[in-house]
Each structure stands twice: as structure tokens, then as C-alpha cells.
Amino acid sequence: MATKWTPDKVSLLQVYINQGYTYLEVANKMGLSYDQIKHAIQRYNLTKENNTDLIFTPDKKKLRKVDVDKLATLLGEKIYENYKVVKLPVYKAKKSKAPREEVSILDISDTHIGAINQVFDSDKGKKVVTYNMDVFRKELMTLEQSIADIHSILSNSYKLRHLYINVMGDIVTNDRIFPEQTFEIEKVVGLQVWDAVNYFTLFFNNLLRVYDKITVTCVVGNHGRSQSNFYNEVVENNFEYFVYKTWQKQFADSKRIKIVVPDTRRYAYNILNWRHLIEHGDLMRGSSDNYLEKQIKDLSLNMGGFDVFHFGHFHKLKEREIADKVIVKQNGAWIPKDSYAYNKYKTYSVPKQQFFGCNSKRAETFSYKLDLRG
């Protein structure tokens, strides 16, 4: 049966060829035959040599690489403009008769939608897939169920009506990889963006079965970039910014869900008079505990202080306190045994996310490290 070469499929093929994979390797990755790959490359003129200065679209129009950044930004804008608000189920939150008021705080980062991760399994004697879209969907369901279970247990003691969610970047994995990163991507960034919009829209809405009110605050990561030099890129050009703005558009008329989308890579806000600072984490340099703690101390001095600091990026969940004044919530990733993080930081990632409580007297009350493996 002949394969249908959609624009997304051609774009993915083009990226594989540019990364130096052989025709056979590309065929195995895309689940196609050697001849199908060979004919498609010839049809769309997708040779590595030709792509040095030019990129070919499925209709054989030539685009210079300097135009790609502009096209990436246009893609995000079109996604936002064309998104039609969907009608979602209306849920009633669980009621609690407990006298004490508490809020819940969930950190979400490094989901890397669109990534596929493979590691060598010594027991099986071969490579195994530890992460792809199927695994992401299962982990999202586990996260939702874990929150509902914890709420059910704690609501006997606390009145938990408000959930704060910090979305801290690298929600999509993109198809612009870093020099030291192996190309293991299941789908192109345009499809990753739509998946992020779709799955998390339903996730937020489903949590209304548990909470009366949800506030989602979002900052972008480094993988959502639309330009190669992303540190100089304005936030509005990041693909994740358009994901967040689309969530905001979807829930604009909701009285129970509020989406906050700053135009900065770092953002501070108050929860019950406790000051929380969130960022992705790529603004910090190095990875050693001592160096990170020094930067957090300097950041606290320069920003006038904060009580809780949230970040991800390093794919390793950790918790620490700085001088008994700042609680540091370092979030994990969603990728089990992430090969990229292992090569860079020499540690295998465990898919865990931070979930904890807060009241007017204590910045942190209960605390859970939610294991997404179920």
C-alpha cells in the first residue's frame, strides 16, 4: 500500500536525512520500507547536500533557513488564531466538611511530548522503549488519579478547594535538537503542540471533579524555542507560549479555571501571602548542588526574596532548603531513564512530579513525590 506523504511526514523525513541517518535507519524509524523512503527523498529532493542552504516544502517550494524562524512563529500564531473553543463537560467538585483551609500545589515540567526514548535493557539484551506518546498518556492518567486519591484522603482533615498548577516548560520536545542530543522524536513540533493543547485541556477540566478552583501559571522552557539562539528569543516566539495562550483562550469564560501566561521566562506570584518563584531552570548554569544553591541565594537577594522556588530542566526530582528560608522544589521529568539526561548528567531520570500543600501559616504542609509509573 502506498504511503500518504503529508507535510508533517515530509518534514520529519527531512529532519532525519539532515541528521545523517541512512535510508534504512530512517525506514525503520518511520515504519516504512527502504524503497518508500528512497522514492520520497527523490520526489521531494530531500538530500543532505541540497538542504545545506535550502529547505524544501512538500509542494517543492524552496525556503532559505533564515526564513524558518519566521515560519515557526507564524505556525504558533495560526494555531492560536484557528483554535475553536470546545465545549467541555461541567463537573462539580467534591465537598469537604473539614474546618481547616488548605490549598494544593502541583508542579508540571519536562513532559517532552513527541519524544521517544530508548535504552538498553540488560535483562532483555536489547533496546527497549521507555517513553513515547502511549507512555505519556498513561502517565497523565496516573497523575490525575493520584491527585484525586490524595485529595480524597486529605479532605477528611483539610478543606482543599483551590489547586495551583505551575507549568514550567519543556512540555513539547520540538524537532530542533541540541548538538549533543540523539534524534529520538516521534512526531514533528506542529503535532506536539496540538497534543499539548488537547491532553492538558482535558486534564485541567477533569480536575474540576476534585477542586472548586484551579489556577494554572505557565512559563516556557528551552525545548519550545522557535529560534536556534533561544536565549535571545522573546517569550512570545516560543511554541509553548502558543500552547499556553490556547489554554487561556479555551478557559477564558470559565469561572473556575484561570490560565496565567507571563511574557517572561521567570515569574513570581503569591499563594496565601507566600511568595513563589517559578522558571524552567535552564537560566541557571551548571548542575552541581552547591553551584545551584549559590545561584538560588543570589537570585533571592536580587529579587527581594521568595519563600518557594520551583524549577525543572535537570530531569531529577529533588528537594532542599536554603538557609532555612527558601524551600526549593526541583521537579522531575516524565521520561523514565532519559538517555539524554543520562549522557549529560550521568543519572537516569525517574518520572516524578512535585505535589504539596500550603496554608496561611506554613509555606508547605503535606508533600508528595508523585510517581507517574503507576
KOLZA-713296 format. One record per residue (C-alpha): residue number from 1; y, x, z. Coordinates in pm, 1 decimal. Example, Ala and Ser with C-alpha at 12.3 -4.5 7.8 and 13.67 -1.06 7.14 Angstrom:
2
- 1,-450.0,1230.0,780.0 $
- 2,-106.0,1367.0,714.0 $
END
This chain:
374
- 1,0.0,0.0,0.0 $
- 2,344.1,135.2,-95.3 $
- 3,576.0,206.3,194.7 $
- 4,921.1,46.5,206.1 $
- 5,1183.1,321.7,234.8 $
- 6,1456.2,159.8,442.6 $
- 7,1781.7,351.9,507.9 $
- 8,1664.7,429.0,862.3 $
- 9,1332.2,564.2,736.5 $
- 10,1501.4,782.4,476.8 $
- 11,1744.1,914.5,739.9 $
- 12,1455.4,1003.9,970.9 $
- 13,1270.8,1176.2,683.8 $
- 14,1585.2,1372.4,600.7 $
- 15,1618.1,1494.9,959.5 $
- 16,1253.3,1607.2,970.6 $
- 17,1298.6,1807.0,648.9 $
- 18,1619.8,1965.5,775.9 $
- 19,1432.6,2073.9,1090.4 $
- 20,1189.8,2274.5,878.0 $
- 21,873.5,2065.5,916.8 $
- 22,615.0,2085.8,639.4 $
- 23,534.2,1780.0,427.1 $
- 24,201.2,1743.3,608.9 $
- 25,365.7,1763.5,953.0 $
- 26,619.8,1500.1,850.7 $
- 27,342.1,1278.4,714.6 $
- 28,156.7,1296.5,1047.4 $
- 29,473.3,1220.4,1243.6 $
- 30,563.8,919.1,1029.5 $
- 31,209.3,787.0,990.2 $
- 32,218.2,821.0,610.9 $
- 33,25.2,1017.9,350.0 $
- 34,119.0,1358.0,214.1 $
- 35,186.2,1207.0,-131.8 $
- 36,413.4,933.6,9.4 $
- 37,627.3,1195.8,182.1 $
- 38,633.7,1420.8,-123.3 $
- 39,735.8,1138.5,-359.1 $
- 40,1005.8,1011.9,-122.6 $
- 41,1156.8,1359.0,-87.8 $
- 42,1164.9,1396.1,-466.0 $
- 43,1303.3,1045.3,-515.0 $
- 44,1593.3,1090.0,-272.4 $
- 45,1641.9,1460.1,-345.3 $
- 46,1593.1,1548.2,21.0 $
- 47,1529.7,1920.2,1.6 $
- 48,1638.2,2152.8,278.1 $
- 49,1832.4,2366.1,31.0 $
- 50,2025.3,2071.4,-106.9 $
- 51,2102.3,1946.5,243.5 $
- 52,2275.0,2267.2,347.1 $
- 53,2613.5,2129.8,248.1 $
- 54,2540.5,1774.1,143.0 $
- 55,2361.5,1474.0,289.8 $
- 56,2206.0,1212.8,62.2 $
- 57,2204.7,843.4,144.5 $
- 58,1923.5,611.8,24.9 $
- 59,2138.1,498.7,-271.0 $
- 60,2172.6,868.4,-370.1 $
- 61,2541.1,894.8,-282.3 $
- 62,2643.0,1239.6,-161.1 $
- 63,2828.2,1286.3,166.2 $
- 64,2966.6,1610.0,298.0 $
- 65,2870.4,1696.7,655.0 $
- 66,3232.3,1677.4,765.7 $
- 67,3217.5,1305.1,688.7 $
- 68,2911.3,1241.3,906.6 $
- 69,3108.1,1232.1,1233.4 $
- 70,3336.1,967.2,1087.7 $
- 71,3035.7,765.2,973.8 $
- 72,2879.8,788.8,1319.6 $
- 73,3193.3,642.5,1475.8 $
- 74,3203.5,367.0,1214.6 $
- 75,2841.4,282.4,1292.8 $
- 76,2925.6,223.4,1657.7 $
- 77,3229.4,15.0,1571.0 $
- 78,3028.3,-201.0,1330.8 $
- 79,2760.5,-258.1,1594.1 $
- 80,3022.5,-385.3,1835.9 $
- 81,3209.2,-595.2,1578.9 $
- 82,2897.1,-760.9,1439.9 $
- 83,2725.5,-830.7,1770.5 $
- 84,2689.1,-1203.4,1824.6 $
- 85,2675.1,-1313.6,2186.9 $
- 86,2333.2,-1464.3,2254.3 $
- 87,2259.9,-1749.9,2489.5 $
- 88,2064.8,-1623.5,2788.8 $
- 89,1859.9,-1817.2,3046.3 $
- 90,2054.9,-1925.9,3354.9 $
- 91,1888.4,-1820.2,3679.2 $
- 92,1953.6,-1899.7,4043.1 $
- 93,1945.5,-1608.6,4286.4 $
- 94,1717.9,-1603.7,4590.1 $
- 95,1882.5,-1720.3,4909.6 $
- 96,1861.5,-1540.5,5241.1 $
- 97,1934.3,-1670.9,5590.6 $
- 98,1972.4,-1320.3,5733.7 $
- 99,2305.0,-1271.6,5916.6 $
- 100,2379.6,-910.8,5811.4 $
- 101,2557.1,-849.4,5480.7 $
- 102,2442.1,-554.6,5264.3 $
- 103,2476.8,-453.5,4900.5 $
- 104,2224.0,-276.5,4679.4 $
- 105,2298.4,19.6,4450.4 $
- 106,2081.5,123.1,4155.4 $
- 107,2128.8,441.6,3950.8 $
- 108,2006.0,442.0,3590.3 $
- 109,2018.6,753.2,3372.3 $
- 110,1827.4,955.2,3116.1 $
- 111,1618.6,675.7,2965.2 $
- 112,1629.0,858.7,2628.1 $
- 113,1543.4,553.0,2422.7 $
- 114,1390.8,664.9,2092.6 $
- 115,1236.7,985.9,2227.1 $
- 116,867.8,1067.0,2202.4 $
- 117,734.0,1329.3,2444.4 $
- 118,403.6,1514.2,2410.0 $
- 119,245.8,1766.2,2645.7 $
- 120,-86.8,1949.1,2652.3 $
- 121,-336.8,1781.5,2883.8 $
- 122,-572.9,2047.2,3020.6 $
- 123,-830.0,1784.9,3125.3 $
- 124,-847.5,1628.1,2778.8 $
- 125,-795.4,1957.3,2596.9 $
- 126,-532.1,1816.2,2362.7 $
- 127,-174.2,1695.2,2339.3 $
- 128,-103.8,1354.2,2485.0 $
- 129,199.2,1127.0,2454.3 $
- 130,369.7,1075.8,2790.8 $
- 131,674.2,885.3,2664.4 $
- 132,768.2,659.6,2374.3 $
- 133,909.0,308.7,2333.9 $
- 134,594.6,145.9,2472.0 $
- 135,618.5,357.8,2787.0 $
- 136,992.6,279.8,2818.5 $
- 137,925.3,-94.7,2804.4 $
- 138,657.5,-69.3,3074.0 $
- 139,884.5,140.2,3294.7 $
- 140,1167.9,-109.7,3258.5 $
- 141,935.0,-389.5,3367.1 $
- 142,820.2,-178.4,3663.1 $
- 143,1181.2,-113.7,3762.6 $
- 144,1268.0,-483.6,3750.9 $
- 145,962.1,-582.2,3952.5 $
- 146,1018.3,-304.7,4209.7 $
- 147,1374.6,-423.7,4273.7 $
- 148,1256.0,-783.3,4314.1 $
- 149,979.2,-676.5,4555.8 $
- 150,1212.4,-465.5,4770.1 $
- 151,1472.1,-742.9,4776.9 $
- 152,1207.6,-991.6,4888.7 $
- 153,1103.6,-767.5,5178.4 $
- 154,1454.1,-671.0,5292.7 $
- 155,1610.5,-1015.4,5256.0 $
- 156,1438.4,-1113.7,5581.5 $
- 157,1678.0,-875.8,5757.5 $
- 158,1974.6,-844.3,5520.8 $
- 159,2174.8,-1081.1,5307.1 $
- 160,2159.1,-892.8,4974.2 $
- 161,2378.0,-1082.0,4730.0 $
- 162,2550.2,-807.4,4528.6 $
- 163,2386.5,-537.9,4315.8 $
- 164,2585.2,-241.5,4184.9 $
- 165,2430.4,-56.5,3891.4 $
- 166,2554.4,287.5,3784.8 $
- 167,2455.4,361.6,3425.8 $
- 168,2507.5,735.1,3388.3 $
- 169,2435.4,831.6,3030.7 $
- 170,2162.6,960.8,2801.0 $
- 171,2049.8,603.2,2754.6 $
- 172,1982.0,688.4,2389.6 $
- 173,1832.4,1019.8,2284.6 $
- 174,2013.0,1035.6,1945.9 $
- 175,1879.0,1226.7,1645.0 $
- 176,2116.3,1521.9,1683.1 $
- 177,1908.2,1758.5,1889.8 $
- 178,2018.0,2072.8,2066.8 $
- 179,1923.5,2418.5,1931.2 $
- 180,1654.2,2480.7,2195.2 $
- 181,1507.7,2129.9,2173.3 $
- 182,1193.1,2035.9,1981.3 $
- 183,1247.4,1744.9,1742.8 $
- 184,1045.1,1463.9,1900.1 $
- 185,1224.3,1141.9,1808.8 $
- 186,1054.9,812.3,1730.9 $
- 187,1347.0,631.1,1566.9 $
- 188,1699.7,706.0,1446.1 $
- 189,2005.7,651.8,1661.8 $
- 190,2113.9,324.7,1497.8 $
- 191,1787.9,162.5,1610.0 $
- 192,1808.5,331.6,1951.0 $
- 193,2147.9,170.2,2007.9 $
- 194,2019.8,-177.7,1927.3 $
- 195,1719.1,-129.7,2157.1 $
- 196,1951.6,-21.5,2440.5 $
- 197,2167.4,-330.7,2387.3 $
- 198,1868.8,-563.6,2369.7 $
- 199,1645.8,-441.7,2652.4 $
- 200,1915.5,-384.1,2911.7 $
- 201,2093.0,-711.1,2833.5 $
- 202,1773.4,-892.9,2928.4 $
- 203,1717.2,-660.2,3225.7 $
- 204,2060.2,-734.0,3374.8 $
- 205,2022.2,-1105.9,3317.8 $
- 206,1672.2,-1114.2,3470.3 $
- 207,1806.3,-956.6,3789.7 $
- 208,2018.2,-1268.7,3841.0 $
- 209,1694.6,-1422.4,3969.7 $
- 210,1741.0,-1194.5,4268.7 $
- 211,2115.2,-1128.1,4306.5 $
- 212,2413.9,-1363.1,4303.7 $
- 213,2639.6,-1097.9,4152.7 $
- 214,2585.7,-777.7,3952.5 $
- 215,2845.5,-511.5,3872.2 $
- 216,2744.3,-254.9,3609.8 $
- 217,2959.6,58.7,3577.4 $
- 218,2884.6,284.3,3280.8 $
- 219,2966.9,645.3,3187.2 $
- 220,2844.2,827.0,2876.1 $
- 221,2608.5,1123.7,2855.6 $
- 222,2580.0,1419.1,2622.6 $
- 223,2296.7,1283.0,2405.6 $
- 224,2506.3,987.6,2288.5 $
- 225,2754.7,1213.6,2113.3 $
- 226,2862.1,1143.7,1755.2 $
- 227,3006.2,1492.6,1701.9 $
- 228,2848.9,1835.0,1727.6 $
- 229,3115.8,1962.2,1971.1 $
- 230,3080.2,1672.4,2213.2 $
- 231,3279.2,1828.2,2498.6 $
- 232,3592.5,1780.0,2287.6 $
- 233,3485.5,1434.0,2175.8 $
- 234,3672.9,1131.3,2303.9 $
- 235,3454.9,891.5,2501.3 $
- 236,3519.2,611.6,2251.9 $
- 237,3326.1,806.0,1983.4 $
- 238,3009.9,832.0,2192.6 $
- 239,2729.2,598.7,2078.3 $
- 240,2666.4,491.7,2436.9 $
- 241,3024.7,374.0,2467.8 $
- 242,2948.4,113.1,2199.7 $
- 243,2627.6,15.8,2379.7 $
- 244,2829.9,-41.8,2697.0 $
- 245,3109.2,-227.2,2517.2 $
- 246,2848.7,-453.7,2357.7 $
- 247,2706.4,-533.9,2702.2 $
- 248,3062.0,-608.8,2809.2 $
- 249,3104.8,-839.6,2511.6 $
- 250,2777.8,-1019.7,2588.9 $
- 251,2873.5,-1087.9,2952.8 $
- 252,3249.3,-1136.1,2902.6 $
- 253,3230.0,-1501.8,3008.7 $
- 254,2975.5,-1452.3,3284.7 $
- 255,3090.6,-1529.0,3637.9 $
- 256,2803.9,-1330.7,3788.7 $
- 257,2773.5,-1012.8,3577.0 $
- 258,3062.7,-772.9,3529.9 $
- 259,3039.2,-469.8,3298.8 $
- 260,3289.0,-188.4,3364.9 $
- 261,3334.0,65.2,3083.2 $
- 262,3573.4,352.4,3166.9 $
- 263,3721.5,568.9,2891.1 $
- 264,3647.1,882.7,3096.1 $
- 265,3326.5,1084.4,3142.7 $
- 266,3370.2,1075.2,3520.1 $
- 267,3465.2,764.3,3720.2 $
- 268,3535.5,678.4,4085.8 $
- 269,3535.4,334.8,4247.4 $
- 270,3491.9,173.3,4590.2 $
- 271,3197.3,-17.5,4732.1 $
- 272,3277.6,-173.8,5071.9 $
- 273,3551.7,89.7,5115.1 $
- 274,3310.8,377.6,5044.6 $
- 275,3426.0,589.5,4751.8 $
- 276,3160.8,652.9,4484.2 $
- 277,3195.1,908.3,4203.9 $
- 278,2965.6,883.9,3902.3 $
- 279,2913.7,1106.4,3597.6 $
- 280,2628.6,1207.1,3373.4 $
- 281,2602.8,1559.9,3515.3 $
- 282,2649.6,1772.1,3203.3 $
- 283,3005.0,1853.6,3315.0 $
- 284,2851.7,2078.8,3580.3 $
- 285,2727.1,2425.3,3491.5 $
- 286,2403.6,2590.2,3597.1 $
- 287,2111.3,2422.7,3770.3 $
- 288,2055.0,2608.0,4099.4 $
- 289,2107.8,2406.6,4418.2 $
- 290,2364.9,2649.2,4560.5 $
- 291,2573.5,2652.9,4243.9 $
- 292,2564.0,2274.2,4206.7 $
- 293,2663.6,2221.2,4569.5 $
- 294,2956.4,2460.8,4531.3 $
- 295,3080.4,2265.8,4229.2 $
- 296,3046.8,1936.6,4416.3 $
- 297,3250.2,2077.1,4706.7 $
- 298,3519.7,2195.8,4465.6 $
- 299,3515.7,1857.6,4293.4 $
- 300,3560.3,1678.5,4625.5 $
- 301,3861.7,1892.8,4712.2 $
- 302,4022.3,1848.1,4371.3 $
- 303,3969.8,1470.4,4357.2 $
- 304,4081.9,1392.5,4709.1 $
- 305,3733.6,1330.4,4842.8 $
- 306,3450.0,1085.6,4787.2 $
- 307,3162.1,961.1,5000.6 $
- 308,2877.2,938.6,4748.4 $
- 309,2832.3,1143.6,4431.5 $
- 310,2591.9,1018.0,4161.4 $
- 311,2470.8,1211.0,3857.0 $
- 312,2163.1,1262.5,3636.7 $
- 313,2119.2,1501.5,3341.4 $
- 314,1880.1,1750.2,3508.5 $
- 315,1577.1,1517.3,3488.9 $
- 316,1488.5,1581.4,3852.5 $
- 317,1545.2,1333.4,4133.7 $
- 318,1690.6,1494.3,4444.3 $
- 319,1899.2,1400.6,4746.0 $
- 320,2126.3,1619.1,4956.4 $
- 321,2429.6,1607.3,5184.4 $
- 322,2738.0,1827.1,5151.6 $
- 323,2887.0,1930.0,5488.0 $
- 324,2770.5,1602.0,5642.8 $
- 325,3047.2,1425.0,5449.3 $
- 326,2918.2,1362.0,5097.9 $
- 327,2586.4,1202.0,5007.1 $
- 328,2462.5,1339.9,4675.2 $
- 329,2232.1,1120.0,4467.4 $
- 330,2082.8,1327.1,4185.1 $
- 331,1891.7,1091.3,3960.2 $
- 332,1568.9,1147.7,3771.1 $
- 333,1471.6,1079.0,3409.9 $
- 334,1241.5,820.4,3254.0 $
- 335,1028.9,1076.9,3069.0 $
- 336,709.9,1185.4,3250.5 $
- 337,653.1,1561.6,3211.4 $
- 338,951.7,1607.2,2982.6 $
- 339,877.9,1915.0,2770.0 $
- 340,1247.4,1985.0,2702.2 $
- 341,1337.9,1983.5,3073.0 $
- 342,1035.7,2199.6,3148.2 $
- 343,1135.8,2461.3,2891.5 $
- 344,1493.4,2464.6,3021.4 $
- 345,1449.5,2423.7,3398.2 $
- 346,1079.1,2515.0,3444.0 $
- 347,996.1,2190.3,3618.3 $
- 348,809.3,1883.1,3495.3 $
- 349,1003.0,1559.1,3535.7 $
- 350,875.8,1258.9,3729.7 $
- 351,1013.9,918.2,3619.3 $
- 352,1204.3,807.2,3928.7 $
- 353,1540.8,637.1,3984.8 $
- 354,1760.5,606.4,4294.0 $
- 355,1789.5,268.0,4468.4 $
- 356,1959.1,229.4,4806.6 $
- 357,2165.3,4.9,5030.8 $
- 358,2512.8,13.4,5177.6 $
- 359,2719.6,-182.3,5429.8 $
- 360,3071.8,-163.3,5566.0 $
- 361,2970.3,79.2,5843.1 $
- 362,2729.7,309.1,5662.9 $
- 363,2750.7,450.9,5309.5 $
- 364,2371.6,447.3,5293.4 $
- 365,2129.6,226.4,5483.8 $
- 366,1790.2,182.2,5315.7 $
- 367,1682.1,422.3,5039.4 $
- 368,1402.6,413.0,4781.2 $
- 369,1298.1,650.9,4505.1 $
- 370,1160.1,403.5,4254.1 $
- 371,861.9,544.8,4066.6 $
- 372,859.8,390.4,3720.5 $
- 373,496.0,474.1,3655.2 $
- 374,396.5,162.8,3849.0 $
END
